[in-house]
Amino acid sequence: MKHKILLAVALPLLLAGCFGNKQEVQKPLGEPVAEAPAKTPFPEQPPVPAPAPQDNSGMTVLSGSKGPVQQVYGWRVQLFVSGSIENARRVAEEARWKFEDQQIYISESLPYYKVQAGNCLTRQDADNLKTRAKVLGYQGSFVVEMDLTR
């Protein structure tokens, strides 16, 4: 009995809400906003960068946000190489947790992606980091000499 009364009250309210007065949508006043002019596309050929200047010692001088930067050669420890960027990212993320005090890099040398650790200025520091990497489970790690400014 209670269900019939509830249905008898709810049904007219529902129908009144569905078929009640509909408000008319107001149209915007004024003129439409003009579209911005189309931007010119990028040129097909990018501009060729000027060769990097060299100082008297023959080292290339790079330009950074705070002025000229000299190339610095040093050593990093290569932890992992993969043909898949996903695998390299996974190993690099794991290495960031294990080597909290070192920078971890993924360098692309197609078709390979290399995971490297550190910015060692001496070979002895790099060898110490390699020993630490082997203890942490990176058995195939080895030291590579490279330009640390890139």
C-alpha positions in Angstrom: 0.0 0.0 0.0 2.8 2.4 0.9 4.5 1.7 -2.4 1.3 2.6 -4.4 1.0 5.9 -2.6 4.7 6.7 -3.1 4.4 5.9 -6.8 1.2 8.0 -7.1 3.0 11.0 -5.7 6.4 10.5 -7.4 5.1 9.9 -10.9 3.3 13.2 -11.4 6.3 15.1 -9.9 8.6 13.3 -12.3 6.4 14.0 -15.3 6.0 17.7 -14.3 9.8 18.1 -14.1 10.3 16.5 -17.5 7.6 18.3 -19.4 7.7 21.6 -17.5 8.4 25.0 -18.9 11.7 25.0 -20.9 13.8 28.1 -20.8 15.0 29.5 -24.0 18.8 29.6 -24.4 20.0 33.2 -24.7 22.0 34.2 -27.7 25.2 36.2 -27.1 25.0 39.9 -27.6 27.4 41.8 -29.8 29.7 40.7 -32.6 31.6 37.5 -32.7 35.2 37.6 -31.6 37.7 37.7 -34.5 40.1 34.9 -34.8 43.8 35.5 -34.4 45.7 35.4 -37.6 47.3 32.0 -38.5 50.9 31.7 -37.4 53.5 31.0 -40.0 54.7 27.4 -40.0 58.3 26.4 -39.1 60.7 26.6 -42.0 61.4 23.2 -43.6 65.1 23.4 -43.0 66.2 24.5 -39.5 69.0 27.1 -39.5 72.5 25.7 -39.4 74.2 26.5 -36.0 77.5 28.4 -36.2 80.5 26.3 -35.3 81.5 26.5 -31.6 84.3 28.9 -30.9 87.6 27.5 -29.6 90.0 29.0 -27.1 93.8 29.1 -27.4 94.2 25.6 -26.0 92.1 24.1 -28.8 89.1 23.2 -26.5 85.7 24.1 -27.7 83.9 26.8 -25.7 80.2 26.3 -25.3 77.7 29.0 -24.4 75.5 28.4 -21.4 72.8 30.4 -19.7 75.5 32.1 -17.5 78.1 32.7 -20.2 80.7 30.6 -21.9 81.3 27.0 -20.7 84.4 25.0 -21.5 84.2 21.3 -22.3 85.1 19.1 -19.4 86.2 15.6 -20.0 85.8 13.0 -17.3 84.4 9.5 -16.6 81.1 7.9 -16.0 80.2 4.3 -15.1 78.0 2.6 -17.7 75.5 0.4 -15.8 73.2 -0.9 -18.6 72.7 -1.0 -22.3 69.4 -1.8 -24.0 67.7 -1.5 -27.4 64.5 -0.4 -25.7 64.0 3.0 -24.1 61.5 1.5 -21.7 64.0 -0.9 -20.3 66.6 1.9 -20.0 64.2 4.1 -18.1 63.3 1.3 -15.8 66.9 0.6 -14.9 67.7 4.3 -14.6 64.9 4.8 -12.2 66.1 1.9 -10.1 69.7 3.3 -10.2 68.4 6.7 -9.0 67.2 5.0 -5.8 70.5 3.0 -5.4 72.9 5.9 -6.2 71.2 8.7 -4.3 74.4 10.8 -4.4 75.1 10.4 -8.2 73.5 11.8 -11.3 72.0 9.0 -13.6 71.9 9.6 -17.3 70.3 7.9 -20.3 72.3 8.5 -23.4 71.0 7.6 -26.8 73.4 6.1 -29.3 71.0 4.5 -31.8 70.0 1.7 -31.8 71.0 1.5 -28.1 70.1 3.4 -24.9 72.9 3.5 -22.3 72.3 4.1 -18.6 75.3 5.8 -17.0 76.1 7.1 -13.5 78.3 9.9 -12.1 80.4 12.8 -13.2 83.8 11.7 -12.1 86.8 14.0 -12.8 89.4 11.4 -12.0 89.8 7.9 -13.1 90.2 6.8 -9.5 86.8 8.2 -8.5 85.3 6.4 -11.5 86.9 3.1 -10.5 85.5 3.5 -7.0 82.0 4.2 -8.4 82.4 1.1 -10.6 83.2 -1.1 -7.6 80.2 0.3 -5.8 78.0 -0.4 -8.8 79.1 -4.0 -8.9 78.3 -4.4 -5.2 74.8 -2.9 -5.9 74.2 -5.6 -8.5 75.4 -4.0 -11.8 77.9 -6.8 -12.6 78.6 -5.7 -16.2 79.4 -2.1 -15.3 82.5 -0.4 -16.7 84.1 3.1 -16.9 83.7 5.2 -20.0 85.6 8.5 -20.7 83.4 11.2 -22.1 82.6 14.9 -22.4 80.7 15.7 -19.1 79.3 19.1 -20.4 76.9 17.3 -22.7 
